[in-house]
Structure formats: structure tokens, C-alpha cells
């Protein structure tokens, strides 16, 4: 595992990953990595017809996230500059398992494993979770055109997938701390105390990690 802090913020669509990653970046003066979403030409079609456009959508995300992660490793982590990202490439498997058919997923997984074999893993994950009601409210508030057709059923299934994936991730990576926060219970955007509480937890985890390395 790399020594330079590499924090990823994860959670389902609409939970506030980008907002929190920005806040962490500003607080700790870390470089910020934001995932490419708006540039995916298949995303609007995907939400209209998941079966038809899932493979194209997932492949676009995989290739772009791989390139971003490669650049981050070369330009920041290799130079001992800490990074916080509003995603990590492992999230691709959560979405791909939900949307791709068996043969498509097998092909996708082969490509994923090749691309990510030597990519850096995060050494801390901040996991945000929230109820379906909260997620739909936040998605509606930010008003992205391509998200207007998101199915509540799909979003709820995705939230469950995230919960299962993160539980498995913690079991398989006991050396990587996972800090969990509920978007239903805290509002780190409007409430300074909630934001400060999260930063304190992250700071303590960073300090503990540095002591034991």
C-alpha cells in the first residue's frame, strides 16, 4: 500500500461524494480527483434503456477512470502529493454487476483486471450512505438532465449493492480504514459542525495510519 495519503469518497448516486471530496481537499490541501460524468455520451441513453446501453456506458467509464487514475499516480502520488478522489475505479464493478449480462460482464471483468492490475489502491475510504428518499431529493436538487430518468428501483438496488460491496471490501482489506457516515443524519454542506466532525475523524485516521507505518 502506498504511503502517501490517497483517500476516496464513495457511496451511491446523489449521496454527496463530490461535495465532500472538495471539502476534504480544501481542508487538508490535498489534490482533488473528480470523476468524469457529464462527458459520457451514453449516460442519458443508459438511464432511458439500461439493457441496451449498459456495456457502452460502463466501458466509457472504465477507460476514462483508468486514464485518470494513471495520471494521478504519475503526477501526484509518485511525487508524494496526497490525493482525495470522489470515486475509485473499484466502483465500476458495483455498477457492472448490476447492469451487464453474464457474457458482457465476463468480458468486462477481464478488461477491468488487466487495466487495474498495477493501479494504486486507496489507503482510506470515506463511505457515505443515505436512504432512497434522501438520494432522490439530492439528485432532483442538482438538476442534471441525464439523471432525470433514473429509476428509483435501480437506485435502491444500487444502494444495497454498495452496502454489500463495502462490507466485503472491509473484510478483504482490513488494513484500509473505512470511515462511514450517514447522509440522513448529517449535513456536511450546510452544517459546519457536521463537516468539522468528518474532518476530525479523517485527521485521526491519518494520524493513526502514520504512527503504524
N, C-alpha and C positions, 0 to 999 in steps of 0.2 A: 504493500500500500504506500502511496506517495506521502511524503512528509508535509508538503505544502498544503494548507487548507483548501479543500475542494468540496464545497457544500452544494448540495442540490435540494431544491424545494420541490416536493411532489404532492400530488393529490388530484382528484377528478376535475373535469372541466368546470370552470367558474368558481373554484374554491378560493382563488386569490394568490396563486403561485407567483405570478409576475410582480404583483404589488409587494409581496413580502420579500422576494428576491431583491427588488430595488431598494427596499428599506434596509436589508442586511448589507447590501453593497455600500450604501451611503454611510451606515453606522460604523462599519469596520474598515471602510476604504478598500474593499475588495473589487476586483474586476467583475463585471456583470456579463453573463451569457444569457441571452433571451432566445427562446426557440422561434423558428420561422413558422408562422401560421398563415398570415394573410397572403403569402406568396404561393401557397399551394393551390394550383389551378383546379384541382379535383375536389376540393373540400365542400364547396356548395353542392355539387352533384352528389357527393357522398352522403350528405345528410338527407337528400331527397330520395336516394336509392342506394342503400348500403351494400346490398348484394352485388350490384352492377359495378360500383366504383371503389370498392374497398381495397383491392390489390394495388391499383394505381395510386390511391391516396397513401397507403402505408409505405409503398416503395419510395414515393417522393419524400416523405418524412424521414425514412431511414437514410437515404443518400444525403440529404441536407444536414441531418443531425450528425451523421458520421463526419462530414466535412467540417462542421462547426467544432466538434469535439477534437478533431485532429488539429485545427487551428489553435484552439485553446491550449492544448498540450504543448504545442510548439512555441507559441508566443507568450504564454503566461506561466503555466505550471513548470515547464522546463527551466524557466528563469526565476523560480521560487516566488512567483507572484500569486497570491491567493485568489481564488475564483469562487463566485456564487452563481449558480445557474437556476433558472426557473423550470428545469426539467433535467432528466438524464436519459440517455439512449435506451436504458432498460425498459422505459415506459412503452416502447414500441411493441414489446411482446404482450403487454396487457391488452393493447388495442387490437393487435393482430390475432391473438387467440379468440377474441370476441367476434371479430368480423370476417375473418378469412375462412374459406372452406378447407377441408383437410389437405387436399393436394396443394392448394395455394400456400397454406401455412407451412407445409414441409419444405417447399421451395424457398419461401421467405426465411424460414429459420436457418436454412443452410447459408444463405447470403448474409444474414444477421451475424451468425457465428464467425464467418470469415472476416467480416468488416470489423468486428468488435474484439477480436481475439487478443489484440495488444493495446487496446484502449484503456485509459486510466479509469478506475472506479472512484466514486466519491468516497471521502473518508468521514462524511457526516451527511445524514439525510434529515431534512425537516419535512415532516409529513402533515399536511393539512387535510382534515376530513370535515364533512358537513352533511346535513340532511338534504334530501331531494328538494324540499321547499326552498331552502337557503340557496342551493345551487341555481335553481331556475330563476329565482329573484335576481341574483347577481348576473346571470347570463343576460336576462332581459334588460338590466340596467346598463350594461356596457354596449348593447345595441349593435352587435356585429351582424351584418346582413347574412353571412353564410351560416350563422348559428340559429337563425330563426326557425329552422325546420328540425332542430334537434328533438328527437323523441324522448319524452320523459321516461319511457320504459328502457330505452337504450342507456340513458344517463344513470338510471337507478342500477341497472345491471353492471355498468362500468364502475360505479362506486363500490359495489360488492366485490368486483374483480380486483380493484385497488386494495381493498381491505385484506383479501386473501393473499395477494401478491406480497404486500408489505409484511404480513405475518411470516410468510415463507422466507422473505429476504432477511428478516431478523434472525431466523433460525440458521440460515446458511452463512450469514456474515455477522457472527457475534462480536467481531472486532470493530464493526462500523456502527457508531451510535445513531439511533433513530429517535428524533425528538418529535413527539406527537402533540398536535394542538387541534382543538375543535372550533371550526368556523361558526358553529351555532352558539358557542359560549363566549367567544372573544371577538372583538372587532379591532384589529391592529391598525386599520386605516383611520378610523375616527377617534379611537381611544388611545391616547398616548401611554397610559398605564399598561394597557394590554401589549402595546408594541415594545415598551421597555421591558416587560416581563419576558417576552420571547427573546429579546437580545441578551438578557441576563442568562437565560438558560443556554443559549448558544455560546456565550462567553465562558460559562462554567465548563461546558463540554469541551471547548477548545483548550482551556487551561488544563483540564484533566488529561486530555489526549497528549498534550505536550509533556506532561510530567512522566507519563508512562512510555514514551518513545525513547 
